[in-house]
Amino acid sequence: MKKEITFTLNNEKVIVEVDPKWTLLYLLREVFEMTGTKEGCGYGECGACTVIIDGQAVNSCLYPVMEAEGRQIVTIEGLMTKEGDLDPLQKAFVDEGAVQCGFCIPGMIMSSKALLDEKEKPTEDEIKECIEGNLCRCTGYVKIVDAIKTVADRR
Amino acid sequence: MDGLKFVGQRVPKKDAPLKATGDAVYIQDLKVPGMLHGKILYSKYPHARIVKIDTAKALALPGVKAVLTGADVPNNFKFGFLKDNPPLKSGKVLSTRDEIAAVAAVSLEIAEEALDLIEVEYEELPGIFDPLTAMKEGSALIHEELKSNVLKLPWKFVHGDVEAAKKESAFIAEDTFSTQWVTHCCLGTSGCVATFDASNNLTVYSNTQIPSLAQNDFLEALKTFGLKKKRVRVIQAVIGGGFGSKLDTYAYEYIAILLALKTRKPVKIVFSREEEFLATSPRQCTITKISQGCDKDGRLTFREMEMVLDNGAYTSWGATTPSVMMVPISSLYKVPNIKYTAKCVYTNNTYCQAFRGYGNPQATFAIESCLDQLAEKAGIDPHEIRRINANEPGELTPQNFKITSCGMKDCIEEVVKRLDWKGKRGKADGRGVGMASLIHVGGAARVYKSDGCGTIIKVDDNGKVDVITGSSEIGQGSDTIIAQIVAEVLGVGVDDINIINNDTDVCPWDVGAHASRTTFVAGNSALGAAEKIRDQIMEIAAKTLGEPVEALEMKDGIIFSKNDKEKNIPFGKVLRKAHYSLGGRMLVAENFYDPPNENFDQTFRGNLSVTYAYGAHGVEVEVDKETGQVKILNYIAAHDVGKAINPMLLEGQIYGGGLQGIGYALGERMIYDKGYLKNGNFLDYKMPTVRDVPPVQAVIVESDEHAGPFGAKGIGEPGLVPTAPAIANAIYDAVGVRIKDLPITPEKILKALKEKAKQNG
């Protein structure tokens, strides 16, 4: 039995019929065909599917779709400005060499975005804490941490 | 090499914006109209006879379009290095990753449901899970049609006289070292979409690292399936990590092809994370007996190694890793006498494959751990023994490697200086320092008969340049390196260059992203093509400007006369002249670069690589004697890279490789218990997180390799080669125990400390 839910996705109100068994990730990727949010494991251990829900970074692969009702949800597709400019975090990831294969990057950016939205000047430890659940196999994380720091330092 | 504008710069990776915005299309994201979803049923047992498979209920499920078993594989088709691996098994299963049935359905959910409806009756057989047991005379045979479980592969290298050298050595150290299975953990799992057109030509959307070789593998398969004279097109989606895992074709690809053929629909198979752990092939585990000797001054006299590799049940290209292990075994340091043998042994375990370094990390762990043991016996500082024996330019090594540029000593000295080696060494107070060096192929590796890569460059009216390369982009940054090289030659911006690298219908041939070869081979190929197109452009400009070609220079998109700067013409205008003049011409250049390296002869001699990459890693650790926990306080990774074409991307290779090496050294391990994988998920496998990153310095040593593009050597793999022995050596310096079996877990350290206390007590 499908049910209708309403929420805000990347600043736009959406009304959609969902199967209550779905995860939010399924809705995003398979129904809306917004494939920027990645599935790296499907059980909340890699962080590739991270989105921001009411300001919090959340693994969308574990998030029951019905819970989305009434919430503000931001995905990687919602970060660029209307003019087509990259978000400062996206730009820093590009400029600092933090991207290799790139599969983890949308999740990394969403996790760090949630942190930077909450804290003006996070410490290095807070940065590490915020991406502790985001696995990356390519970069050794060094330039990812550098990129996040760069954005924080410029504030 | 002064005056370089693009080479040597920290140019952002060309595809990074695409990836940072979520726009990059990985295989997971790809949809083809009418596409079905395939799923694979794996064996319940590591060794069993399949008595019966009943697929009727699965086939009857609405939405299921096909169910295949081993009986549906035409003409006994098998794939792999020794063609011993059927994509769907019948009769017997030999490991828990054996594919025994596959389903194509209109949705993933229905395909998964259908798998549960396939009824399989097995007769379980006793398995062999230890290669040493499998090697014993009279052991049951994994492949009954073969006479032995030891693969018939000729892994033996002998140079000089090891026995005589043993007698003459002042000091000898010998021991046994072992390494574990580790897996690539690509964040994007493996997958493909296979689709046939009406004439049975095949397109495979793939994340392979070897598009041209995969194309050939699929062509072979089609021929065996009875589809002769067909075309195969391989299109690479954006690849979510490689590290060697995609250097061979896998059963799932042939299964997708068979399902597509059966259903006449595109079929997509993408691995779940559990499948990725189970059904891709890890780094081979090894048992190595090693003995090394030196004279009274510390000069190495011989190196003898005997190795056993668990091959698993089937054979991929990974069974050739001993040929690359020979690189450090014969040529890491100057060693006059060498003896090496390796046996790959069939077991009922998972079969192994390529993983960054291709055997080199396993060999280097034994060599560099044992070298510290030898140094201790000889009473020489580990740094000193490495300095004394270091490789040098101009050397011809036992395997006939011609050492050209060699920054090994510089790397060792960087480590010593930056670690404060002399100040920190030998305190035995729970803190210690250790180091290890590396040699690897740095100028390609002639594994196949060709080691080449093609490039086509075409230039359009507006001054934009399309570079069509055979090389694959797997995250390492080949797109950007090639663009920097071409930009440097043509004097246009990196942003004016478009790299096309993902379609065998369009791209020239290449043997793939392996052996750290892409910057060197694809870079040289692109360099040659760029020079050819520059010559064509200059010729037209010379005519137009009425100046001799020699007098012209190209800079910032303008071609001008060195004699008279007033005489100039923009790049784009020259191109329009080419197209719009009477009897016009295209501006296209092609270049195939096949490096002047050599295949091994039957004795495994030959200059495998045009040049060799060197490096040294140094590490300071603190070991908690109560818990056995190791904390890395400082990590120095110094690499001779020839020339850093892009220091930023290069550091990324070193940091990334280094952390994979730290995982290999201290924690990662696939736990197989009697053929069953026990930790096939991220939580239990413990791949490093951001919390495991130590303070790390990537030190770039430039030796300017004359054969490399702008002086560059390969750097893809070296980052993890010496990591484990450097850490093991540091732990020994800190607490006096040597762990010889990877990974170095707290339990192993505590046990060793306890034994040591017993001996002393």
Interface residues (C-beta under 8 A of the other chain):
Chain A: R29 E33 M34 T35 G36 T37 K38 E39 G40 C41 G42 Y43 E45 C46 A48 T75 I76 E77 L79 M80 L86 Q90 F93 V94 D95 E96 G97 V99 Q100 C101 G102 F103 C104 I105 P106 I109 K128 I131 E132 G133 N134 L135 C136 R137 C138 T139 G140 Y141 V142 K143 I144 V145
Chain B: R10 P12 K13 D15 A16 P17 L18 K19 A20 T21 G22 D23 A24 V25 Y26 Q28 D29 K31 H184 C185 C186 L187 G188 T189 V238 I239 G240 G241 G242 F243 S272 R273 I474 G475 Q476 G477 M648 L649 E651 G652 Y655 G656 G657 G658 L659 Q660 N681 F682 L683 M687 T689 V690 R691 V693 V696
